[in-house]
């Protein structure tokens, strides 16, 4: 579970995935710029698999930020997290 910046409520990765899936069913392009972070690589792989399975059901192109903890190359630390066919965007 995660808590939003305001701390108003916790949400799960499944909720994020469902929201992305719903957006992809209504749009051609979906963008998510958010700092989803898991310390353990196995958790990142599990997240990627779950999101890939859900998002491949749409025709949308998904864009994700490579990390929001910058600046610097070390802030792009989520390579294992994103769905396989997503476009990952980073800035330095």
N, C-alpha and C positions, 0 to 999 in steps of 0.2 A: 504494500500500500504506500501511496505517496500523499503528501498534503500539499495543496496549492500554496502559492506565495502568500496569500491572504490568510491561509490557515483555516478556511471556512469548512473544508471537508476533505476526507481522504478519498482517493480514487485508485483504481487498480490498472494494471497494464491491459487487462482484458477490456476495461472500459475505453481506454485509449484506442485499442485495436478496433473495437466496435465503432467508435466515432470515425476513425479513418476509413473503415469499410463503408459506412453510411455516406461519407463525403465522396468516396470514389464511385459510388453508385449514382451520384448526382452530378459529378463534375468530371472533366477530362484531366485536370491537373489538381493535385492536392499537395499542400506544403505544410510541413510541421517543423517549426523551429522551437525546439524545447530541449532541455538538458535531461534526457533520460539516461541514467547512469547506474550501472551495476558493477560492483567491485570485482566479482568473480567472472572469469571468461565463460564458464559453463552457463551462468545466468544470461549472459549476452547471447549466446548461441540459442538457448531455449526461447528467448524473446524473439530473435530473428526468425526462427522456425514458425512460431505461432503467427507472427505478423505476415510472413511470406504465404502461409497457407490461407490466411484470411484475405489478404490484399490481391492475390492472384485471381480471385473471383471477379475482379472488376477490370475494366479496360483503361482505367486512369493511370497516369504517370505520377508517381509519388516522389516528392522532394523532401529530404530531411537535412537539418543542419548537422554538420559533422561534430558539433560540440558547441556549447554556449559557455564554456568555462575559460575562454581565451584571455588575452591573446597568446599566440604561440602555437607551434606545431604540436606540442605535447597536449594541447587542449582537444585535439582531434583523436579522442581515445575510445571511440565507440564503433570501430570497424566491424566487429562481430555482431553488433546489435541490430543493424538495419536489414530489412528484407532484401533478398538477392537481386531483385530487378529495380530497386529504388535508385534514384539519383541522389548522391550525397554531396553536399556543398559546404565548403569551408572557406574561410577568409583569414588572412594573416594581418 
